[in-house]
Amino acid sequence: MVVKSLSSFFHAINRFIHSPIKVLYLCFGLTFFSLIVDGTLYRLWGLHRKINTTESNTSKLGAESLMIQNKISQAKLPAFIENEARRRFEFAGKGELVFVFSKSYEKSPSE
């Protein structure tokens, strides 16, 4: 009984092996299953997402770098330095009229 069942099992395997399309499908199925169980496909998908994120960050940083280079080239100009000194330190240029206002304090109602 056991010999007959083993004989039929090996006969079925022999028929399966002689069908190349079925063997190809089985190989593809086992490979795909192995990749899913191993986690390789998930890691590959995660790396693909990281590539997209890294590319977008690279383009943003490139634009930011260009903007900073433009600011540096502007900072070398004397007119820019003069305008920044006026704006930040409240300097006046030659021939400019400067008005100085004192703070006015409100009188309290009791006075």
GIWO-V882297 format. One record per backbone hydrogen bond with DSSP energy under -0.5 kcal/mol. CO is the residue of the C=O (numbers start at 0). NH is the residue of the N-H. E is the energy in kcal/mol with one decimal. If there is no record, write none. Layout:
co;nh;e
CO;NH;E
CO;NH;E
This chain:
co;nh;e
0;4;-2.0
1;5;-2.5
2;6;-2.3
3;7;-2.3
4;8;-2.0
5;9;-2.5
6;10;-1.9
7;11;-2.0
8;12;-2.1
9;13;-2.2
10;14;-2.1
11;15;-2.2
12;16;-2.7
13;17;-1.3
15;18;-1.6
17;19;-0.6
18;22;-1.9
19;23;-2.5
20;24;-2.5
21;25;-2.4
22;26;-2.4
23;27;-2.6
24;28;-2.7
25;29;-2.7
26;30;-2.5
27;31;-2.7
28;32;-2.6
29;33;-2.4
30;34;-2.4
31;35;-2.1
32;36;-2.7
33;37;-2.5
34;38;-1.2
34;39;-1.0
34;40;-1.2
38;42;-2.2
39;43;-2.5
40;44;-2.4
41;45;-2.3
42;46;-2.4
43;47;-2.0
44;48;-2.0
45;49;-2.1
46;50;-2.1
47;51;-1.8
48;52;-2.2
49;53;-2.8
50;54;-2.6
51;55;-2.1
52;56;-2.4
53;57;-2.4
54;58;-2.2
55;59;-2.1
56;60;-2.7
57;61;-2.2
58;62;-2.0
59;63;-2.4
60;64;-2.5
61;65;-2.1
62;66;-2.1
63;67;-2.3
64;68;-2.4
65;69;-2.0
66;70;-2.0
67;71;-2.3
68;72;-2.2
69;73;-2.0
70;74;-2.2
71;75;-0.8
73;76;-1.6
76;80;-1.8
77;81;-2.4
78;82;-2.3
79;83;-2.5
80;84;-2.3
81;85;-2.2
82;86;-2.5
83;87;-3.2
84;88;-1.8
84;90;-0.9
85;89;-0.9
92;95;-1.7
98;100;-0.5
102;104;-0.5
107;110;-1.7
